[in-house]
């Protein structure tokens, strides 16, 4: 197996995938796998966590039964090293099986190998990827291994993919023992969902809240009103709002706003769309409303997020987590309650004037 990496790649994805192979060799009477880490961007490649990974120049010819994992992350939406893209194409023509890991989908797509196929990539980057490559169908699952071009969402999904590949070649028992050694349970199938919504399993949310979230995510560009969501689900607006507050901690409108702002942030960093176009694609009627909402919740202007990882920053950040969003709402609620309380206090008489 060959792991092709580019600057700012995700170190954890590479390490966990390789370590799965290492454990396979550890348990076997003789080694089952060998691997190289290669790059055409230098001999020491900086990962997104600040660590350096040694890499060798990739071989011109692939080996029999070669699997090539194209691993990329931050900055891949604009990565365009022609030598790297040419090498990926060459390996595919020579019969190697290619797997795009996380944002490696950008490189594989630019190499011309992904037209008209289904791909898995990290859910948070999917909107930006789709804007650049309309012919590629995104599937929000851990990995796809039954296509000519494999794909994996990255992070720990790489372990599940490796265990599946090992099971295909050496049996479920071997893969199970490897999972035991790695304390990786349960082993997830490729079509398992990527997210546990809002830090909770979708199966633990009330059914009406689950369905509401799906509706909201499916209509980011043209948001549904709360009455429209309630009508689609066959419940009253009061019931929907009550269940939503109990499960998520905010109103339907507040949750929808957060999702649309996060959607806009991805489009800002991953596409060349204008800020006005992004505002429209994220369901805002006016540019001023979008700019105000974005600045209010993220503390920066939309134009400040035209790069996924600005050169001035030591590390990338993801603004707008639900935890921070709810904390802000709670703080505003406390301040509002205090203000209301102060209004209800009786006016105190002025202190008596003392003659000097």
Beta strands, then each sheet from edge to edge (+ up, - down):
strand 1: 2-5
strand 2: 36-38
strand 3: 44-46
strand 4: 52-54
strand 5: 67-72
strand 6: 97-102
strand 7: 118-119
strand 8: 137-138
strand 9: 143-144
strand 10: 150-152
sheet 1: 2+ 1+ 5+ 6+ 10+ 9-
sheet 2: 3+ 4-
sheet 3: 7+ 8+
end
